[in-house]
Amino acid sequence: QATGYIDPLSADAKLDIAADKFNLDKLAPILETTPLVDYQATSIDGALHLEVGRSGRVAFSGGGALRDLTVGHPMLAKEAVHGLEIVADVAGAVDLRSRTLTLERGEFESRGLAFSVTGSLSVPPAAGDREAAAATAVRAPAFSARLVIPPVACQQVLDAIPREMAPYMRGYQVKGNFAADVRLVVDYADLDATVADVSGECCPAL
């Protein structure tokens, strides 16, 4: 479902797009050759608000949920990983002129574990695109990201890990609390200025 307006003359637009909950069996022709397993049981829903301005800035906000996802791939685990899920609430903007994506709000929850992700990504124009190159100062990819996991019981963190990905930890009981604040800044034009900062609280040894 989509409501809103698009004005080609002023290059303005406001759109509200919503997808009611549906199962991925409707996408069988696309998914049957992918690592997704039992996708007939996987459900997805979401809503997104878009605002486009003549300055070339596209603001977005919204959220959605992906539940009961099963992925079978040897790089992930020996067995197919069941029960994957993610619930998201995001807001940010894309600046088409500077070719920058900014995630101002990224609140997520997966298997009972809440965390937030914010940051930005800038990419240079494609080789040979002189018009785009003249409109932006970005000459190399650059990104910044921050991951925050608020204080939570260590057992809750352990339970959030699918058993197929940690088969030797089945049945473990742990005590204590866990928290993390991870910040990474990388500019490929100046790798010496890379920032990697990690702080938080670790679980006690098992």
N, C-alpha and C positions, 0 to 999 in steps of 0.2 A: 504494500500500500504506500502511496506517495501523495503528499499534498504540499502546496506551496506555489511559488511562481518563479519564472525565469524571464528576465527582460534582456533580450539580445542587444538592444540599442545602448543601454546603460551598463551592460555586463554585470548586472546585479541579479542575485538569486537567493531565495530562501526555500529550503526543502525539508520536509519531515518524512523520513522513510522508515517504515516499520515492517517487520516480518514476523507474523505469528508463528508459534511453535510448530515445527514440522520435522519429520524424520528424513534422514538422508537417503532413504530408499528411492526417493524421487530423483536422485542424481545418480542412479545406478549406472547409466551408460558412461559417466565420467569417472566414477570411483571404482569400478570393478577391476581395473588394472593397477590400482594404487595399493600402498601398504595397509590401507584401512581394512579391518576385518569386522564382520558382523555390523556393518554400517547401517543396516536396516533399523537397528535399535538406537542409533545415535540421533539425538534431537538438537535443534538449534533454534534460537529466537533472538531478536534484537531490534533496536530502534536507534536511528541516527538523525541528528539535526545538522543541517549544513547551511552556512551563510557565505555567499560569494560576493566580494566587493570589487569595484573597478580597479582597485590598487593591485589586484592579483593575489589577494589573500583569501584563502578558503578556511573558514573556522568550522570546527566540527565538535560535536559532543553527543554522547549517547552511551549505550551499553548493550550487553547481550549475554547469552549463556550457551555453552556447548557442553552437552552431558552424554555420559555413557559411550565415550569414544574408545575404540579398541584399535591398537596399532600393532602390526606384526612386521618387524624389521630386525635383522640380526645386529645392526649397529645400535639398536635400542635395548634389546634383551634377547635371551635365547628363546623365550616363549613370547607369545603375543601379550601385550600389556593391556589389561582391561581396566575399566572404570575411570578413565581419564576424563577430566572435566575442568572447565574454566568459566568463571563468571567475571565480567568486566564492566567497569564504569570509567569512561575516558573522556578527555577534552583536550583540544589542542588546535593547531593551525598548520596549514601548508602555505608557504609563501612561494608562489610560482616564479616570481622574479629573481629572488635570491636562491631558489631551489633548496629551501630549507623546510624540514618537517620538525615541528615542536610538539612534544607531548607534555602538556602542562599538568594534566591529572591522569593518573593511571592506577586505579584501584582494582585489585584482582583478588580472587579467592579460588583456590583449587584444593579439592579434597579436604576442606576444613581449614586450610592454611591461608591466612590473609597476607598480602604483601602489596607494595606499591612500586611502580616503575615510572620514572619521569626522565626527560632528556630531549636531545635534539640530534638531527642528522642533516648534514649539508653535503650535496654532491655537485661536482662540476658538470658543465654541459658536455654533451657528447662531442667527440672529436669532429671538427669540421663545422660545428654549429656556431658560426661567427656571431650571429645575432644574439644568441643566448649568452655567449661568452662576453659580449660587450655589456650585457645587462647585469652581470653579477661579478663579484670579486672572488668567488670561490674557484680555486684552481686545483684543489685536491680534496678528497673526501675528508670529512671531519665529523666526529660525533662525541656526544657526552651522554652519560647515563648514570642514573642513581637507583639502586635497589634497596628498599627498606623493608625489613621484616620486623614488626613490632614484637616486644617480649611475649613469648608463648611457651607453653610447657614443652619440654623436649619430646615427651611421648607423642604429643600432637604432631610434631614435625616428623617423627618416625612413622606415624600412622599415615601421613600424607604421601609417603613414598610407595608407589605400587609394589606389591609383593614380588611381581615378576622382575622388577629392576633391582631388588635387594633380597634374593631368595634365602640367603644365609642369616638374615635378620628377622625371620619370621618368629613370632612369639616373644621377642625381646621386650623387656619392660625397663624403661629408663626414668630417672628423676632429674630435677633441675629445670632451668629455663634457658631459652635460646633467643637471641636477637641479633640482627645484622643490619649494618648500614654500609653499603658498598658504592663507591663513586669511581667512575672511570671516564677520563677525558683523553681523546686521541685526535690529533690533527696530523694527517699524513704529510702535510707540508712542513711540519716541524715536530718530528717524532721525539726529539730531545725534551720537549715540553709535556710529554705524556704524564698524566696524573692517575695514579691508582691508589685508592685509599680504602682501607677496610677496618671497620670497628664493630664492636658488638659483644655478645656474651655467648660463649660456647657451652655445649652440654658437657658434663663430666664424662670421663672415659667409661666405656661400657664394661 
